[in-house]
Amino acid sequence: MILVTGAKGQLGGEVCSRLKQTNKAVLGIDKDDLDLTDAKAVAAFFAAHADIDAVIHCAAYTAVDKAEDDPALCFAVNRDATETLARRCGDTIKLLYVSTDYVFGTDDDRYHETTDEKHPLSVYGASKSEGEDAVRKHCSRHFIVRTSWVFGNKDTNFIATMLRLSETHDTLSVVADQVGSPTDARDLAALLCEMIGTDAFGVYHATNEGVCSWYELACEVFRLAGKNVRVLPVTTAQYGAKAKRPLNSRLSKRSLDDAGFQRLRPWREAVAEYVRSLTERTQ
Ligand SMILES: NC(=O)c1ccc[n+]([C@@H]2O[C@H](COP(=O)([O-])OP(=O)(O)OC[C@H]3O[C@@H](n4cnc5c(N)ncnc54)[C@H](OP(=O)(O)O)[C@@H]3O)[C@@H](O)[C@H]2O)c1
């Protein structure tokens, strides 16, 4: 039985759907089923579900700016609850922990290798980084998969937000100096479901292929949706978000290649399909 946490989230939902499509036994849970910060409840849950042999841990505190004002909750979910899960998994249960480009914090233009030193700039980034450390320490059969700029069924993701704002704004300012890779939750889910069926434990980077800035992504979304919005490129400093974000989120896929996993399709293809599905839904 594969346990999926964060089953109502963007990625967890797609992971559950994918596992069901491939006829795997899956148990998807979210906060209202089990609050992962409650270690006693987690212990009781595992005692009651002795058939769990793998966990895909998608649950997280993901409000990056809000986390700056509530570090205690962010660390409780992303670090401490992850440690609780990792201890439960120990040497017997496989654990796949989804992590983030925000564990890095450089402003150069090289692709981060999985072995690069981490340097998180925000509370969220630090909490996810320490979650990774807990997984490494307490679970021997682990996968750590760092992804970035995820879009899926949540109406607060960047692409959905841009399309919503285009209904009420004819000009939008978008950050042009942060570079990374958009990631379709469905594409990533397919890879994670394949990975959990293997023993190729280790650290991976997984995003749709190619890089862009948020500004370039916004322009592409409006072009695809046929929206006549003026997009003004601004710097991270000018935009002034509460949490610091890395300027360089380029992630090397070398370890994915080395282990024989296929890279995800190019981001433009995935974004085009997603924008088409969103615009069809609102017509
Ligand atoms: N979104 C991105 O752009 C992005 C980028 C890089 C990495 N990631 C990583 O990818 C993973 C999936 O992200 P996502 O976009 O799918 O996130 P999401 O849509 O915010 O889903 C996270 C889920 O976790 C649940 N959760 C939060 N606290 C919990 C708790 N104490 N106990 C149990 N469940 C709890 C949330 O429930 P509530 O909504 O009720 O709080 C939510 O359903 C996360 O590990 C995230 O760090 C995401």
The ligand as an ORCA input file, in Angstrom:
! r2SCAN-3c Opt
* xyz 0 1
  N       3.860     24.621     -5.441
  C       5.094     24.812     -5.881
  O       5.363     25.679     -6.721
  C       6.223     23.953     -5.357
  C       7.528     24.205     -5.789
  C       8.573     23.404     -5.309
  C       8.296     22.379     -4.415
  N       7.025     22.166     -3.989
  C       6.783     21.081     -3.038
  O       5.902     20.166     -3.656
  C       5.071     19.544     -2.672
  C       3.622     19.648     -3.098
  O       3.284     21.031     -3.247
  P       1.811     21.478     -3.678
  O       1.942     22.633     -4.581
  O       1.031     20.294     -4.085
  O       1.275     22.006     -2.259
  P      -0.224     22.278     -1.803
  O      -1.138     22.324     -2.986
  O      -0.141     23.464     -0.892
  O      -0.587     20.972     -0.977
  C      -0.033     20.703      0.275
  C      -1.047     19.916      1.067
  O      -0.477     19.610      2.335
  C      -1.491     19.769      3.318
  N      -0.976     19.998      4.664
  C      -0.476     21.150      5.172
  N      -0.191     20.994      6.470
  C      -0.498     19.717      6.797
  C      -0.446     18.974      8.003
  N      -0.043     19.518      9.153
  N      -0.848     17.677      7.985
  C      -1.287     17.115      6.840
  N      -1.371     17.770      5.658
  C      -0.992     19.068      5.645
  C      -2.270     20.971      2.821
  O      -3.524     21.075      3.459
  P      -4.151     22.557      3.686
  O      -4.270     23.180      2.322
  O      -5.446     22.251      4.359
  O      -3.173     23.312      4.544
  C      -2.346     20.703      1.329
  O      -3.476     19.935      0.977
  C       5.418     20.217     -1.355
  O       6.346     19.428     -0.669
  C       6.079     21.524     -1.760
  O       6.996     21.969     -0.790
  C       5.971     22.917     -4.441
*
